[in-house]
Amino acid sequence: MKLKAGDKVGIVACSNAQPAANRTRTHVEKLLETLRQAGLDPVCSPYIFEKSRFFSGTAQEKARALMNFYSDNGIKAIFDLSGGDLANEVLEYLDYQVLKDNAKPFFGYSDVTAVINAIYKETGHPGYLYQIRNLIYDFRIEQLSRFKDSLFQDGRALFDFDYAFLQGSRMEGVVVGGNIRCFLKLAGTPYLPDFSEKLLFLESYSGGADRMVSLLNQYRQMGVFDKINGIILGSFTKMEEAEEKPEIGDLVKEVVRNEAMPIVKTREIGHGPDSRAIVIGMPLTLEAN
């Protein structure tokens, strides 16, 4: 993936609408201006801001907006700036053959986990867990530098992250997953990726130990931990801010119950404004230093 000055990029919101408040509109305008200053030409979906509470349009309308960007050869990448609860409603309205025939980088995070993994499952094309609004938040200088390095120059600054092994010393496989809650929306649907020999990435913004144990047990009861090659834990924002015990790594080890399962922890991928990106649907090898 390599963008160049003048490239058009699509801006969508597959999940919840952005609030119509002036403050939010100012943030979106600031993001668009930042992208322009970086040399890109952002083009917005008509379904970004709320028309009624939570909703920017129907599921069909949001899906069509995403499809239009995929079909448009002039659009070189697509960034979803939304989060919330609604992203999975677009899945049945996407034409995955069109997406497969018009592969392009698609970025999103949190609730958009469902869309990125569904596209990978149906097309085999990778997607990028990353919130483009990080370019205007507290670490905007560092984020913009990493963004330019990795998207304009084929560098690794946006994708390389520090980690520590909690179990094992090496893992290798294709990455799937994302937000621990939102990924489970694909359970029981045709859009859930095969877990065989995969690396499972999990992160969360909200929720305490009780919620994490509940969600982890659902993964266990689905047989996920019997199939994967390893687990990558990103940031668990509210748990870590509260310094909650047991820590997420201890909870995972307790639920997985397999000392041979490689597990790594990083604080550099997740909901934080300093977060880096991870690629869903691409092979990754991690080794202890």
N, C-alpha and C positions, 0 to 999 in steps of 0.2 A: 504494500500500500504506500503510495506516495502522491501527495497533493502538490499543486503548484499554484503560484499567484494567478488570480483570476478565476480559479475553479469555483463553480457553483456548488453549494451544499444545501441539502434540505433540512429544515427544522420541523419536527413533528412532536405530538404529544399523544401517544397511544393510551396512556393512563389518565389520571384525573386532569381536568382542566386547570389551567393556571388562573388564580383569582383575578377578577377584573379590577381590583384595587390599583390605584395609581402607583403604589410602591412596587407591586409586582410588574406592572407594565414598564416601569423604569428599569427594573432588573433585566427584563427581556431585551429592551432597547439597548441597554449597556452591553449585554452579551452579543447582540447583533453588531454593534459598533466595534467591539473587540475582535470579532471574526473578520470584519472588514479591514481593520487595521492590520490584521495578520495576513491580509492579501486575499481572503476568500470573499465570495459573493453569496451570502445566506439568502435562501428563499423559504418563506414560512408557509406551512400548511394553514388553511383557513380555520382549522380546528385546534387552536392553542388556548384561547381564553374562554372562561366559562360563559355559557349562554343561559344556563340554569345551574343551580348548585351542583358542583362536582363535574358537570357535563359540558364539554365543548361542542359536542355533536353526537350523533348516533354511532354505534359500533361500526356500522357499514360505512359511514362517512369518514371516520378516522382510518379505517382499513383502506378505503379508496385513496385517501390522501397519501398514505405510505406507499401504496402500489404505484401511484402516479410518479412518485420520486424514483422508484426502482425502474419504471419503464422509460423515464426521461434520460436519454443518453448524456444530456448536458449536466446532470446532477452526479457528482463524483463521490459523495459520501452523504450519509444521513445521520443526524444527531437528534435523539429524543431527549427532551429536557424535562419530562414529566416523571412523577412518581405517585404513589397512592394505592388504589385498589382495582382499577378498571381495565388494566392492560389486557387481561386474558379475554375480554369480550371481543377483541378484534380477530382472534385466531381463526375462527371458522370462515371469516370473510376474506382471507388472504388467498391469492392464487399462487401457490408455492412453486408451480412450474415457471411462472413469470419471474418470481424471485430467483429461482435457480438459474434461469437463462440470462439474468441481468444482475449478476453478482456485484455488490459494492459494499464498502464498509458501513456497518450500522452500529451506532453507539447508543447505549442507554444503561440504566442501572435500576436497582431496587425493584419496583413492581415490573419493570420492563424486562427483568430476568425471564419472565414467562415467554415473551415474544422472541428474545434472542435465542433461547434454547429450543423453542418450537421451530424457528427458521433453520437452526442447525440440524435438528432432527429430520426435517422435511426436505432440505436441500443439500446438506453436507457442507454448507458454507459457514465459516466462522463469524462470530459477532464479538463486540467489544463492550465489556462491562466498565462503563466510565460515564460520569456525569459532566456534561459539557459546561454546565454552569459553574464548575470549579474555576473556570477561567476568570470569573469576576468576584470570587470570594476572597477570604483572608490570605490565601497563599497564591494569589493570582499571578504574581511575578514568576514564581517557581513553576506554576502550572503552565503558563504560557510558554516558558522556555522548554519544558518537557514536550509540550504539544507540538511546537515547531520542530524540535529535534526529531521526533518520532513520525510525524505525519508529513513533513516536508523534506526531511533529510534521511529517512530510513534508519534513524538512530533508535536506541533502546531506552532512553531516559524515562519515557512514560510507562514502560512495561517491566523494567527490572525492579525488583523489590527485595528488601531484606526480610529474612525469615529465620526461624529457629526450629529445629526438630524437637518435638515432644516425645515421639516414639520413632524408632528406626533411624536410618541415615541416608536413605535414597528413595525416591519415587519417580515413576515415569508413566505417562499416559496422556490421553486427550482430556482436556479440562471440560467439565460440565458444571452446572449449578449457578449459584449467585446468592441472592437473598434467601435465607433459610426458610422463611414462610412463603414467599412468593413462588419459589421453585416448586413447592408442593401443590400449587394450583394445577400443575400438569399431571398429577397422579390420577390414574384412571382414564386419561385422555390419550388419543393417538399421537399427541405432540411430545410425550415424555421421551427423552433420549434413552438409548440402551446404556446401562451402567457398566457393562462388562469391560474390565481393565481400564476404566476411566479414573481420572483424578476428580474428586468431588470438592468443589470450592463452596464454602458457606460463610456468610456474614449476616449481620443484623444491625439495625439501628435501635429499635426499642425491644423491650421484653427483658424479664429477669430470668433467673435460673429455672424457675418452674416452667415457664413457657419454652425455654430451650430444651429442657428434658422431654417435654411433651412432643415437640417437633422432631427431636432426634429419635425418639422411640417410633414415630411414624416412619421415618427412613428405615429404621431397623426392621420394623414389621413388614415393610415392602421388600425386604431382602437386599437392600442397597449395599449394606456393609459386607455382604457375602460376595459381592461382584467386583467392587472397585479395587484399584491399586493403591489408593492413598487418599488422605483428606487434607485439604488446605483450609485453614481457618483464618479469615480476615478479621477485621475489627468488629467487635460487638459493642457498639458505642455506649449505650446506656449502662450496660453491665460494667464496662470498664471505667466509665466516669464515676460510678458509685463504688468502685473497687469491690464489687460483689464477690462473695465466696460461696460455694466453690467457683473457681474460674472456669471459663468455657472449655479450656483444654481438659481439665479434670472431668467435667461433665461428659465430654465426648468419649474419653477413655472408659468411663464407667458404663456408658450405654453401648459402645462398640464391643467391649469385652474381648478384645483381641490384641495381645501385646505385639503381634507380628505386623499389625497394620501401621504403616508409616503415617505420621501426623505431623504437620508443620503449622506454625503460628506466625502470622504477620499482622502488624498494625497499619500497614501501608496500603491496604485495599479495603474499601468499604464505603461508608457514608461520610467520612471526614472530608473537609475541604482540601486537605493535603493528599487525598487518596490518589493512588496510581491506578492503572488499568490492568485488567487481566483478560485474556482472549479465550472465549468459549469456542470449543470445537477445534482447537489447535493442540498439537502435542507439546508437552512440557516435561522437562527433567529437572528435578531439584535434588541437590546433594548437600550433605553436611560439610561445612567448611573445615 
